[in-house]
Amino acid sequence: MIKIFKGGAPCELVQANYKLTNEMILEFETYEMDFVSGKKTFTNFADAYKMVPVKLALIQAQYNKCCFSEAKFNGDYSDVEHFRPKGRIDSWPDGKPSYPGYYWLAYDWSNLFLCKKRVNTSEKRNFFPLDDESTRNKFHFSNNNEKTLLIDISNEDPRKHIRFEKSQPVPLSERGRFNIKFFNLRHPEFVDARRIKFELLKTIKDLVDKGLAEGKDADHFKSQIELLGSHALPSAEFSSMARDLLKGWPPLASVLDSDGNLLSS
């Protein structure tokens, strides 16, 4: 995982969000007791969050990578993922559904992402586990400070919770440990892809190190060093893994600090 900087919402979504969300709020306030009791639920959402401009903006913001695994998409997009589920919330881990979901965030740009279809259908689903269930916001007028167990990738730096040893994710915190397990970041699909990339980058790095140790000038390896540096950029697949491989590496001292953070970010 890396932090995602999304920028402003597409104007088409802004317009739809204002109209559709206000309609739901009005419906809730008209039938509040029915919604509170669960007799009435929000299930028939418009497809505004699936609009082409929304998906294209997410692809660009996420560099065509899954927001949770950092694996590149190869046509295996999920539908647009709601970080906080819009229609219902399934309790973790038994999956018992409760209503309503975060209906007022159904078209909110901050709540929309793209992830791998398998991650969405097998792992994320309608879960949004909290450390303290009493902090959950259940209606649009709620203002609790939710203690979410999931890392909010557009508001938090995931690298404070998850790093890499070689090609394997390792937790730096209990939340990191939970997210690795929750999103199944050690699934064979990701393990194999990360291992292949790690071994390639490590081989190139070792060749550069060997040459420098033999007294060759760094300019002799300029293309290899630039190639390795490009894999630490946000646009690269599994860039967090690459940063941990390359952190503190003298040839990239102007790109990465000793902790693997991009100096330009």
N, C-alpha and C positions, 0 to 999 in steps of 0.2 A: 504493500500500500504506500501511496504517496499522497500528500495533500493536493487537492484539486482546486484550482482558481477558476471559477466559472464565468466571472464577468457579469454583465447585465443580461437580463432575460430577453429573449426575442420579443419584439413588439406584439406579434400575434398572440403570444402567450399572456402577456401583460393584460391585453384587452379581454381575452377569454377568462382569465383568472378573476378579474374584477366583476364581470357579469355573472359567471357561473357560481362563484363563491358566495356572492351576495344573495343569489337565489336560494342556495342551500341554507344560509343563515336565516333568511326569512322563513323558509319552510320549517326549520328547527324551532324557531321562536313561535311559530303558529301551532306546532304540534309537540311542544316541548315535553309534556308528560309521556306521550307515546314513545318519543325517542329515548327518554331516560329509562323507561320501563323495558325497552327493547321491542315493543310492539311494532314500532316503525323503524326502518333502517335506511341508510343511504347505500344503494347498490347499483343504481342505474346512472353511472357517470358518463359524461360526454367524452369524446376522444380528443379533446383539445390538447391534452398533454402528449399525445402521440403524433401531433402535427409534424410534417417534414422539417420545417424550420427549427423545431425543438430538438428533434433527433440529430439534425446536422450540427446544431450548436453544441450539443452534448458530445458528439464525436470529436469535434474540434477541441473543446475544453479538456477532454480526457485523452487526447492524442490517440484516438481509436483504440483505447485500452479499457479493459474491464476495471471498473472503479474499485473493486475489492481485491482482485488477484493480480492486476497489472499485466495480464496476458493480453496480447493483441487480438482483436476480433478478426475472424475469418468468416464473416457472414453469420456468426452464431450469436447475434444480439438477442437479448431478452426484449420483451416489450419495455417501454420506459419504466424503470424501477422507482418505486416510491420508498424512500428511506424510512419514513414513517408511513405505515400502511394506510391506505385511504378508506377502504370499505369496512374492514374488520381487523381486529388484533387477535392473533392466536397466542395463547399463553405458552411460555417456554418452560419445559421442553415438551409438554404433553399435547400441545396443539389444540387445546380447548378454545373455541372461538368466543369472542366477546364483541359487542357492538356499542356504539359506532366506532369506526376507525378515525383517523385524523382527516375527516372529510374536508375541513377548511384548508388543508394543505394539498389537496388533490391536484391543483394547478399551480402550486407555488414553486417557482424556479429553484429555490434553495432545497427543495425536497425531492428533486428529480435527478436521476442518474441512469447510466447504462451499465449493465453487467452481463457476464456470460449467461446464456440461457440456462445452462446446467446449474449455475450458482443460484439463479433466481428461483428455479423450480424445485431444486433439491435442498438448498441451504437457507436462503433468506426468506422465501415464501412470505407469509404474513406475520412473521415474528418481529417484535421490537422489544426485546427484554430490557427491563430496568433493574437497577440495583435495589431500588426502593419503589415498590408498586404504588405506594401512597403519593408519589410525586407525579404520577401519570396525568397528563392533560387529556381529559375525556370529551370536552366540548370547546367550541370556539372561544368562549369567554374565560376558559381556564388560563391561569398564568403561573403554573408551578414551574420550578426549576428542575426539570427532569434529570434524573441520574441514570443516563443510558449506559448500558454495558457495551454497546456498539460504538466504535470510533467514528465520529462525525467527520468524514473525510474532506468536507469543504470548510470546516471550522477548527479542526484540530490537526496537528502534525502526527500522522501515524507512526513516524520513526521514533517518537518518544515512547512508543509502546512495543514496536516490533522491529527487529533488525535481522540480519542474516549471518549465519556462520556457514561459509561456503555457499551452497545453494539452498540451505534449509532455513525457514523462518524460525526465529527464537524470540520468546517474550522478554520484554524488559519490565513488564508490570502484569498484574493479574488481568487487567483488561486486555492487554496484548495476548496473554495466554488464551483468554476466552475467545477473542476474535479469530485467532489461528484455528481453534477448534470449530467455532461456529461456522465460519466460511469455508472450512475444510481446505485450508491453504496447503495442506500436505497431501492433497489428492494426487494420484499418479499422473493425471493430465498435467498438473502444474509442476510436480517434482521432476518429471522427465524433461520438460521444456526448459526449466531453470537449470538443471544439471548440464544439459547440452550447451546452453549459453555460457554458464559459468566456466566450464572446461575450455571453451574457445577463448574467452577473455583471459583466463589464467595462463593459457599457453602463450598468448601474445605478450602478456605482462612479463612472464618468465624469460622470454626471448629478449625483450628490451632490457630487463635487469641484467641478464647475462652479458649482453653487449656493452652496457655501461660499466659493468664490473671489469670488463676487459680493456677499458680505457677509450672506447669509442665515444664520440661526441653525441649529445642528445639530438642534434639536428639530423643525424644519420637515421634516427628513428621517428622523425617528425610525423609521418603519416600514421604509424602505428600508435603513437601517443595520442594523436588527434582522434583516431578511431576509438580508442578506449575511452577518451573523454566524452565522446558523443553518446556512449552507452550509459553514462551517468546523468544525462539530461532527462527532463521529465517526459520527453517524447519517446524515449526508448523503452522497449519491453523489459520488464523486471529491473527498472532503473535503480530501485532501492537496493536490490542485491548487488548490482554493479558498484554502487557507491560504497558499500561496506567492503567490497573487494579492493577498491582503489583508494580508500580514505588514507590520508597521510603519505601517499605515494609521491615522492619528490617531483617526478616529471609532471604531475598534475597539481602541484601546490597552488597554482594560480586559479584552479577551477574548483577544487574541493579542499575544505579545511580538514583538520585532523580527526574530526568526528563524522566525516562523510557528507557534510552539508555543502550545498552549492554556494560559492562565495558571491555569485551574482544574484542570489535569491534573497 
